[in-house]
Amino acid sequence: MLVHIVPRFEKGRILRTEMLENLRDFPRTFLDVRFEKYSEGIVTGLKVRVEDQALVVSKGILKHAGRLYLLEDDFTVPYAATGRMAVLKMIFLEPTRRPDFTAHHAEIVLEGEESLGLDEVELGRFKLKPGAVLRSDYQDFADMATEYNTWCDLQAPYSAISASTLRPDIMHFFAREMLRFRSGDMLDHAFSFTCLNSERISREAIEQYIHLKTGINCTNVSNVQLHRQLSDILEEAGRSTKTAAPWANSRKGRMIVD
């Protein structure tokens, strides 16, 4: 039976346990049902902004071990230039059990350890040389994977149906760059517009697109490898555009007489 219950808090009515339980359970139940089929990873938000000597994690929701964790306010983490890999990660702690409730907590920390434990999720990473400035403004799509002095969130798992995928803003960047090249392949157009118009692009869609374009099977590869293949596709599209340009310009002003 489908049901939608709205408690009536009115003067003169007795405040019943069922009314408070409805307020308590409905939001959590709604979110659990909404994202039941989604994989582990970032559901929304948790985008990292690079500021002077600090990383700012925006509020958002992350799914881990079947639970939805909510970051209600932006969270700031200081950083320093060490020349070594630094990984911003979310670490899930042992639950706190009290008579009235059980609380599940997670901490956001910046560590030099690249490998992740079972109860850790990466939000991004960087290698910053002493004296350099950490940046997150990319020159092009391939620049996202630059090793030094560049914030990289390619490794961060973004929640999607069945399997985690690349963050939407990464795929938006790909789509805008591809459309700027004006590729003659309708598959590129269709995939790019799908990226721009979708809340998230499934991992399967990305894998199938890469397979159709290159013949390479990308099943069970990392996010970084998916990005590398997409970068190669963009590079090829850029070369094709440059090759076609002189031919296209040579036809300007011509008239065909029958």
Order of alpha helices (4+ residues) and beta strands (2+ residues): alpha-beta-beta-beta-beta-beta-beta-beta-beta-beta-beta-beta-alpha-alpha-alpha-alpha
